[in-house]
């Protein structure tokens, strides 16, 4: 993505206005792991050769950052895992509202989440008689980075039921959680009703009336909306890993971008309409950037949320659920990952990742930190880096 931005963001800015959040994301991706963010000077404890290591931007939209943070997040989810089956539930807003959502992101994102979450709670009470637990991640894109607003939920295959004699666990069937057509219809009706209320109260940006909300509502209510419930084919760890893929990034990963041309960008995608076959798509560079930036989230928006037994306010109920399911009453302690151990695990290497690549004996250890490098200092810094490369190559 940084290469795409370096080649084409100037032309894109001349034709499009960037929001504050989009400008911040572009700058972060361009500066990530460059002298612009500063870094650390490291030297080998044996051969004394040295190198610059630049800091990551840690922006939640950057495709290069936060892999370790994601691993720590996945580890933290273990506190609510129960010895039961889980369902994968997906809610999707009809695409007729895409343009309206684009100009009212925070308001309609929250409406989407609140409506879906409230329905799941109510269906849990109605069909299972108690409190279910569920966690969600909101996505705004499809495989080709087109607008496709949907939410992935992990939902417990059962509920904690309270009675005068105490708590018990009401398990759901492995093949059935809730009636999907009824859930879909109620979701459509509630979302559209709340949207009409926002419109009546003047809370929606309709671009001075160019977005006909009444017509959009009429179209939306006339269709069947997509709510998908998948029976448990995989373990809960697999579902959590699936949800965690895009917690700290959006739309596309760097490995899917195969070519950045003069005016185009080519990337890989899976065509769900053709049995999930991997294909290539080439877009004009400006359209590629537009699609990517359309998924930059509003400032402060939280797209990962927990409800019911998974919510922090229900820790005591979660403990009772653990007890009736045969687990210790106390919640499990969450392991604090160590970076070196995690890095060895994902790379499959036994050697210390700090091992000097020149002599293979010492460790590359921090000697000095330095701040952002700009202006004439950047030229000096580049010259030092080049000099170091020559010195290391011929040493």
N, C-alpha and C positions, 0 to 999 in steps of 0.2 A: 504494500500500500504506500509506503514511503516513496518508492520509485515512481509510482503513478502520480502522487502529489507533486513531486519535484518536477516532473515533466509537464504536467497539465493544470496544476491548481491556479497558476496565474491567469491562464485563459479562462478557466471556469469562473474565477472571481470577477472577471470583466463582464461576464454575462449573467451572473447570479449573485444575489446577496446572501451572505452566510450569517446565520444566527450566532449569538455569543458562544453557545455550546458547540456549534459546528466549528467555529474558528479555533476554539480551545482544543478540540479533538485533532484538527488538522495540524496545528502547531506542535502538539504533543507527539504525534506520530512522526512528523518530520524531524523533531529534535531527539527522539528516542535513541539512546545509545550512541550519541554524538557528543562532541565537545560542548555543544550548546547547553547541556545539562550538567556539565562537570563530571567528575569521576574520581578514580583512585589510581595513584601510581603504585604499581606492585613490582617488587624485586625478588629475584630468586635467592633463597637463603644459602645456596652453595655457589653457583656461578656468577651471581650478582647481576645478571642481565635483567632488564626491566621493560615493562610495557604499560601502556595506558589502558584502563578499563573504564568505560563510560557508563553512567547511570541510566537505568530504564526510566521511562516517563511515568509508568504505573497508571496511565489513563485507562478507564474501564472500557474504552472503545479501541484500544490499541491491539492489533493482532499479534504483537510480539511479547506482550507483558502479562504478568500475573499468573503464570502457570503454577508457581509455588503457592500463591494465595488461593488458587482454585483447589489445590490438593489439601490445604488446610481447611477450606470450607467443606470439602467432601468428608473429611475426617470428623468435623463438628456435627455432621448430620447423623452420625451413629447414635447420638443420645436419644433420638426418638424411634429408632428401629425396634420393632416388635417381632416375635417369632410367628408371623402370620403372612398371608399372601396380600399383595398390594395390587391395585388397579392403576392403569395409566389412562387418564381422562384428559381430553383436549376440547376446549371451547374455541370457536372461531366466529368473529364478527363478519357479517356479509360484506363483500367488497364494495357494495354500493355506497358505503359510508367512508371509503378510504380518503377522499378529498376533505371531507368534514373533519375526520380525525387528524389529518395533517395540520390543520389550522387550530385545533383544540386538543393538542396531545395530552397534556397532563390531566385535564378535566375528564376526557373520554377514556383515557387509559385507566384511571381510577374507577370510573363508572363500570367499565368492563370487568375489572377485577372484583369489585364489590358485589356486582350482580351475580357473577358466577359463584363466588365464595358463599354468598348467602343461600343460594339455591342448593349447593352441596350440603350445607349444614341442615337445611330443612328436609332434604331427602334422606339424610342420615337419620334424623329423628323419626321420619314417617315410615321408612322401610326397614330400619334396623333398631329403632326404638331407643337410640342413645347418641352419644357424642363420638363422631368420627374424627380422624386426624388427617390433615392433608397439607402439602406444600406445593408451591407453584413457582414457575419461571415464565415470564411473558416474553414472547418473540414477536417481532414486527415484520419479519421477512420470510420469503420462500427461498428455494434453491437458487434462483437467478436474481436474488436480491430485490425482487418485486415486492410491493406492499402486500403483506399477508399477516394481519394481526391475529394472533392466537395465543392461548395460554396452555401450558402443559402442567397438569396436576399429577402428583402421586397421592393416591387415596388409600387409606386403610381398608382392607377387605373385612370390615366388621366394625362394631361400635362398643364403647363402654356404656353399659346400662346401669343406672342407679335404681335401687329398690329399697324398701324399708329394711330388708334383711342384709343389705350391703351391695357391693358391686359384682357384676358378672360381665362376661364377654359374649356378645352376640355376633357370631361369625356370619359373613356373607357367603353365598355360594361361590365356588371357583369360576362359574360360568356367567354369573349374573350379579350386578351391583345395583343399578337403578334402571328403570325404563327409559331408554335413551331418547325415544321420540317425544315423550312427555317432557323430559328434561330440556330437550332442544326447543320445543314450542314455548315453554314457560320462560326460558332464557331470552328468546327472541322478543316475546311480548313485554317482559319486564324492562329489557334494555331500551326498547323503542318507547315505552311509556315514560321512562325516566328522561330519555333524550328529548321527548316532546315537552316535558316540564322545564328542562334547561332552556329550550327554545322560547317557551312562553315567558320565562323569567328574564330573557335577554342575556343569558350567560354564554351563548354561543357566538363565535366569530364566523359570520356567514359571508364575509367579504362584501359587505354592503348589500347583502341580499342576492348576490350572484349564485350562492349555494342555496337551492330551493329545499329547505328542510322538510316541508310538507310532502313534496314529491319523493324525497329520499325515504321518508318514513313509509309512504304508501308502497314503494317498491320493496323495502325491507320486510314489511309485514306480509307481503304476498308470496314470500319465498320460504322454503324449508332451510333452516340454518344448520350448520354442521356442529354437532357435538358427538365426540367419538369416545367410546369406552372400550379399552382393550383388556381382555382377561389376562391374568398373570402368566405370561410366557417365560419371563425371566425373573431372576431374583431382584430384591429391592435395591441391592448395590448397583446392578446394571442400570436400573431406572434412574437412580440418583446420578450416576455418571453421565447418563444421557442428558439429564437436565442441567448438569454442571458445565457442559461443553461451551456454552456461550454466556456464562455468568459475567465474565470479565472481558468480553469482546463481542462484536456485532457482525452480522451479515455474511462475512466471508473471512476465511483464514488465508494466510500468505501462501500456504502450500497449494491452494486451489488456483492461484494466479500463475498461468504458464507462460504468458508473453505480454510485454508492454511495448507496443509499437509507437510509431510516430503520432498516430491519431486514434489508435484502438487499444483495447485491452481484451485478452483472451483468457478465459478461466474455465475450470471443470465444474460440472454440476451433475446431479443425479435426476434423471427425468422420471418423476413418479407416475406420469401418464404412459410410460413405456417400460413397465416392470422395473423401474429403478435403474435403468441402464446409465452408465457414466457417459457423458457427452461433453463437447466443447461448445462454448458460446463466445462470440466476439461482439463486443459493443463499442460504439464510439466512446472515446475516453471521457468526454464530458458527461455522457449518459451514465457511464460506470460510476463516476464520482457522485453524480446526483443521486443514484440509487444508494450508494454507500452512506452518504451524509443524511439521507432521509431517515435513517434508522438511529441517528445520534439521539440519545435520550434527553429529555428536559432536565435541567439542573435539579438535583435533589430527589429525583424520582427513584423509587425503590421497586425493582421489578422481580425481586425474589422475596416471597412472603410465606408465612406459616400460619395455619389456622387450626382451631379445635385442639386436639390432643398434641399437635405439634407446636402450638403457640406457647411462648414463655409464661403466659398467665395461667396455663393449665398444667404446670409441672406436677402438682399433687395428683391430678387425675391421671396423668401419664404414669405416675408411680403406682397408682392403684391398678391400672391396666397391666403393668408389668407383673404385679403380684398375682393377679388372677390368671395370667398366662404362664406362670411358673418361673418368672425371672426374679432376681433380687429386687427388693423394693427401691433401693437407692439407684439413681441414674448412673450410668457408666461415666467414668472419668474420661475426658477427651484428651487424646494424646497430642502434645505439642510437638509438631514435626521439627526435625532438625534438617537444615538445608542440605548439609553434606550427605546425610543418610538418604534423603529423598532424591538427590541428584544421582547418587550411585544406583538407586533402585530403578529410576526411569531410563538411565543410559545402559544399565546392565553391566557397568564396569566395577571392578573390584578396587582399582587404584583411586587414590585421593585425587579429586578433580583439580586440586590446586597444584598438582605435580608439574614441575617446570617442563615445558615442551622442548626446551633446548638441551638441557643436560640430563633430564630424566631422573635427577637425584634429589634436588632441593624442592622446596615449596615456594610458590609465588605468593608472597605475603605483602599486605599493605604497608607502604612506607609513608605516603602522604596523600591527603585528599586535596582536591582542587575544585574551585567553583566554576560556574559557566564561563566559557571562553568565547569572546566575541572580537570583532574588529581586527586590528593589526595583530593582536595576540593569537588569533586563530591561525594566521599565516605562520607565526613563530612555532605554534603548537604543531602544525602540520609538518613543518620542517624538522622539528625534533622527532616526530613519529617516523618520518622517512629515514632520518639519520639512524634512529634506533634499529629500524628494519635492516638497513645495510650492515650495521655493526653486528647484529645478531646473526645475519646470514653468513658473514665472512669470519665470524669469531671461531 
